[in-house]
Amino acid sequence: MKLQKNSFSDIRVLVIGDVMIDQYMWGEVYRNSPEAEIPVLEDVRIEQKLGGAANVAVNLKDLGAEVFLISIVGDDKGAEQMSTLLTQSDIRHQLVTDDSRPTTVKTRIFKDSEQLIRVDQESTSEMSIEQDEIFLRKYHEVISEFNPDILILQDYNKGVLTEYNIPLIIKSAKEHRIFVSVDPKKKNFALYRNVDLIKPNLKELYHQIRPQEHEISFQPDWIAGKAKELLRKMSVGIFLVTLSEHGAMICTEKVSTHKEADSIEIVDVCGAGDGVIAVATLMAHKGATNEQILHSTNKTGRIVCQKTGVAGITIDELLD
């Protein structure tokens, strides 16, 4: 595959998963509070970015694909902000309201470049069966209207992707001959059967094999063997394991390929996984080789990790 500016412009991608707003508050500290020995933040400025599955959608859009996003939000100000940010990013979306949960907002508070604290507003409980049925109806409507080539399931374990809906979503997508890609977390990992591509990190892979083990070591042959075991057990086409500073590894039924990452000074890892799942999925759908996918995903990780805050990658950066 020869990567070009318009390589992905003919691809329609449906993203389903947990969305969040990543909010940043910067300020100056001139004094401590008289109420307690804590700093008082003044001259505050606030920035909001799309996070989670919404950041995956942003990456796909910036890579040239046509994108539609489905998720769950609360009945609150965060939901309004989410819809506004998606509209500003020109991302088509269907946000199902669940008034029993808040919209996920993660607020990071900084004094200059030093992070003081992070405040999370979220619910990790699964939605009710009634809400799940509403969600699935919206999914089927979008499938019929949008007619995607690819479905990406971006799971942050915040309750959007459930034990009930995951098998139904995948079954429907395969019936429509849609390429299914998954960025899993620990909780629902075993439910992602019969997908075309799954992208765990090393910690998530370890949890499936050795759930009680806390010390994780880099052993390429062991990783390849266990990834192939899971691949066969779950009937997965491509197993892409991201390995942080050790790069990434792709395993298929026949081969495993590992590519080391370049040594870089990491600024911020936020958003790296979102960029990698976007790039890897688009390239795999286009028929890229394992070596090409690994080269581009390592490059994506390198670029995103040298940016501040939740970030992504554009087609120009990937081509540069």
SEDREN-102830 format. One line per 2 residues: number of its first residue (from 1); their letters; for each residue x, y, z of C-alpha. Coordinates in steps of 0.001 Angstrom, whole numbers, plus 500000, padded with zeros to 6 digits. Layout:
# residues N
NUM	a	X:Y:Z; ... $
//
This chain:
# residues 320
1	mk	500000:500000:500000; 501332:503430:499028 $
3	lq	500131:505998:501544; 498797:509175:499934 $
5	kn	496850:512290:500946; 493542:510785:499818 $
7	sf	494244:507164:500821; 491321:507021:503247 $
9	sd	488905:509519:501682; 486652:506764:500310 $
11	ir	486195:505010:503688; 483148:505438:505933 $
13	vl	483775:504614:509597; 481227:504179:512368 $
15	vi	482681:504639:515871; 480847:503315:518935 $
17	gd	482137:503712:522464; 482620:505802:525565 $
19	vm	482982:509515:524866; 484415:512063:527256 $
21	id	485400:515689:527486; 489016:516263:528467 $
23	qy	489026:519630:530190; 492199:521537:531053 $
25	mw	492424:524379:533561; 495615:526414:533701 $
27	ge	496322:529185:536171; 498814:531051:538329 $
29	vy	499410:530601:542042; 500249:533772:543970 $
31	rn	499167:532681:547456; 497852:529821:549581 $
33	sp	494310:529567:550836; 493663:530883:554377 $
35	ea	491304:527923:554843; 493980:525252:554388 $
37	ei	497572:524860:553232; 496591:524575:549565 $
39	pv	497365:526852:546603; 494776:529259:545191 $
41	le	494606:529115:541391; 493999:532478:539720 $
43	dv	493998:533896:536182; 492394:530610:535106 $
45	ri	491953:529683:531460; 489999:526615:530337 $
47	eq	490309:524423:527236; 488075:521495:526291 $
49	kl	488961:518639:523942; 487105:515593:522692 $
51	gg	488293:512417:524398; 487705:508670:524343 $
53	aa	485742:507417:521341; 485201:511042:520297 $
55	nv	488967:511484:519953; 489105:508363:517770 $
57	av	486481:510014:515559; 488596:513197:515389 $
59	nl	491655:511171:514349; 489702:509395:511613 $
61	kd	488343:512706:510341; 491845:514235:510291 $
63	lg	493115:511198:508388; 490537:511861:505675 $
65	ae	487808:509287:506410; 484088:510019:506684 $
67	vf	482969:509428:510266; 479806:508825:512304 $
69	li	479880:508489:516116; 477332:506851:518439 $
71	si	477556:507082:522212; 475731:507695:525498 $
73	vg	475725:511005:527402; 473914:512374:530414 $
75	dd	471160:514968:530487; 473504:517764:531506 $
77	kg	475749:520623:530421; 478490:518154:529497 $
79	ae	476205:516609:526864; 475606:520030:525317 $
81	qm	479345:520707:525288; 479999:517302:523732 $
83	st	477531:517912:520914; 478968:521392:520305 $
85	ll	482553:520107:520132; 481558:517307:517737 $
87	tq	479683:519747:515506; 482676:522105:515503 $
89	sd	484851:519158:514423; 482360:518360:511629 $
91	ir	481679:514880:513004; 478227:513414:512468 $
93	hq	476932:511929:515686; 474041:510304:517522 $
95	lv	474228:510854:521287; 471682:508831:523248 $
97	td	470645:510507:526501; 470693:508534:529748 $
99	ds	469587:510787:532620; 470806:508254:535197 $
101	rp	474467:509050:534439; 476617:512145:533936 $
103	tt	478480:512879:530743; 482095:511913:531413 $
105	vk	484284:514974:532016; 487909:514668:533124 $
107	tr	489308:517955:534421; 493071:518350:534764 $
109	if	494167:521370:536817; 497627:522880:536222 $
111	kd	499838:525471:537848; 501960:526534:534905 $
113	se	503017:523132:533469; 502690:521259:536784 $
115	ql	499515:519170:537130; 498031:519631:540595 $
117	ir	495055:517292:540461; 492590:515553:538137 $
119	vd	488853:515582:538819; 486694:512928:537110 $
121	qe	482953:513209:536688; 481714:509882:535364 $
123	st	479708:506703:535811; 481122:503275:535009 $
125	se	477858:501350:535451; 476277:499673:532448 $
127	ms	473094:501164:531103; 469780:499445:531763 $
129	ie	468382:496875:529322; 465728:499452:528338 $
131	qd	468417:502031:527507; 470425:499346:525729 $
133	ei	467452:498555:523477; 467119:502252:522586 $
135	fl	470859:502381:521897; 470705:499306:519626 $
137	rk	467771:500764:517675; 469837:503906:517020 $
139	yh	472747:501709:515947; 470628:499836:513395 $
141	ev	469219:503123:512061; 472735:504517:511555 $
143	is	473940:501282:509904; 471101:501568:507362 $
145	ef	471563:505292:506763; 475375:505655:506914 $
147	np	476337:502280:505375; 479831:502116:506950 $
149	di	482788:500160:505631; 484349:499942:509099 $
151	li	483058:499728:512662; 485416:500685:515504 $
153	lq	484401:499734:519038; 486289:501967:521481 $
155	dy	485812:500557:524975; 486846:502558:528049 $
157	nk	484642:500538:530442; 482315:503478:531087 $
159	gv	479139:501502:530373; 478382:502155:526683 $
161	lt	479602:498780:525419; 477890:496095:527500 $
163	ey	477726:492340:527903; 474308:492543:526251 $
165	ni	475021:494764:523241; 478573:493779:522217 $
167	pl	477683:490372:520661; 474608:491872:518945 $
169	ii	476557:494792:517485; 479329:492529:516148 $
171	ks	476863:489976:514734; 474944:492708:512891 $
173	ak	478140:494293:511551; 479403:490982:510174 $
175	eh	476031:490342:508512; 476499:493702:506737 $
177	ri	480089:492709:505754; 481575:495536:507824 $
179	fv	485225:495388:508942; 485136:495344:512775 $
181	sv	488006:496717:514849; 488208:496896:518653 $
183	dp	490244:498835:521200; 489404:496807:524323 $
185	kk	489751:497212:528056; 489983:494369:530572 $
187	kn	486327:493961:531537; 484740:493076:528175 $
189	fa	487827:491664:526452; 486553:488090:526049 $
191	ly	483310:489310:524430; 485078:490654:521350 $
193	rn	484930:487462:519326; 484850:487182:515514 $
195	vd	486291:490660:514901; 488788:491573:512206 $
197	li	491276:493456:514385; 491759:493847:518131 $
199	kp	494314:496209:519705; 495127:495518:523350 $
201	nl	498153:496977:525063; 500588:494693:526889 $
203	ke	498890:495213:530259; 495492:494247:528839 $
205	ly	496983:491160:527168; 498643:490103:530426 $
207	hq	495342:490469:532270; 493726:487898:529969 $
209	ir	496512:485362:530545; 497796:486124:534044 $
211	pq	495119:488252:535771; 496762:488031:539209 $
213	eh	500208:489084:538016; 501131:492735:538606 $
215	ei	504693:492756:537299; 504632:492912:533517 $
217	sf	507759:492114:531534; 508560:492365:527830 $
219	qp	509057:488857:526436; 508493:488931:522639 $
221	dw	508195:485159:522084; 505800:484758:525026 $
223	ia	503679:487698:523824; 503489:486287:520295 $
225	gk	502530:482841:521540; 499818:484060:523891 $
227	ak	498435:486527:521336; 498099:483680:518815 $
229	el	496358:481519:521420; 493802:484252:522061 $
231	lr	493490:484953:518341; 492466:481352:517671 $
233	km	490243:481129:520751; 488377:484358:519895 $
235	sv	488399:483890:516081; 490149:487232:515526 $
237	gi	491835:488127:512235; 494604:490482:513406 $
239	fl	495968:490824:516931; 497844:494137:517313 $
241	vt	499588:494488:520689; 500988:497912:521556 $
243	ls	504135:497676:523690; 504879:501272:524775 $
245	eh	508613:501946:524394; 509034:498521:522725 $
247	ga	506856:499483:519759; 504139:497092:518623 $
249	mi	503551:493522:517463; 501089:492100:514948 $
251	ct	500004:488477:515122; 497873:486660:512580 $
253	ek	497108:482954:512231; 500315:482399:510256 $
255	vs	502886:484987:511371; 503930:487399:514089 $
257	th	505837:490591:513342; 507439:492928:515894 $
259	ke	508794:496413:515282; 510643:498403:517945 $
261	ad	509706:502039:518573; 512123:504925:518084 $
263	si	513548:506334:521297; 511859:509662:522089 $
265	ei	511276:512009:524990; 507616:511513:525912 $
267	vd	505643:514672:526643; 502162:513167:527169 $
269	vc	500730:509732:526300; 497088:510915:526309 $
271	ga	495389:510043:523025; 498146:507799:521651 $
273	gd	495954:504680:521695; 493132:506562:519962 $
275	gv	495431:507554:517125; 496898:504058:516805 $
277	ia	493510:502299:516524; 492423:504819:513877 $
279	va	495564:504439:511743; 495890:500655:512144 $
281	tl	492243:500042:511275; 492258:502210:508162 $
283	ma	495475:500630:506900; 494377:497060:507650 $
285	hk	491096:497663:505817; 493090:498944:502836 $
287	ga	495168:495756:502761; 498463:497145:504089 $
289	tn	501148:494644:505083; 501975:493963:508730 $
291	eq	505240:495887:508331; 503411:498910:506888 $
293	il	500834:498884:509686; 503529:498645:512369 $
295	hs	505596:501406:510791; 502601:503760:510707 $
297	tn	501306:502884:514190; 504753:503378:515749 $
299	kt	505028:506686:513940; 501568:507665:515205 $
301	gr	502533:506870:518794; 505750:508857:518462 $
303	iv	503981:511935:517066; 501076:511926:519539 $
305	cq	503299:511343:522585; 505290:514480:521727 $
307	kt	502174:516653:521983; 500625:518110:525126 $
309	gv	497198:516944:526290; 494778:514619:524518 $
311	ag	495991:514715:520926; 495805:512936:517605 $
313	it	497401:512631:514194; 496586:514078:510775 $
315	id	497177:512633:507343; 499846:515307:506689 $
317	el	501754:514264:509825; 501528:510611:508858 $
319	ld	502863:511402:505377; 505634:513730:506584 $
//
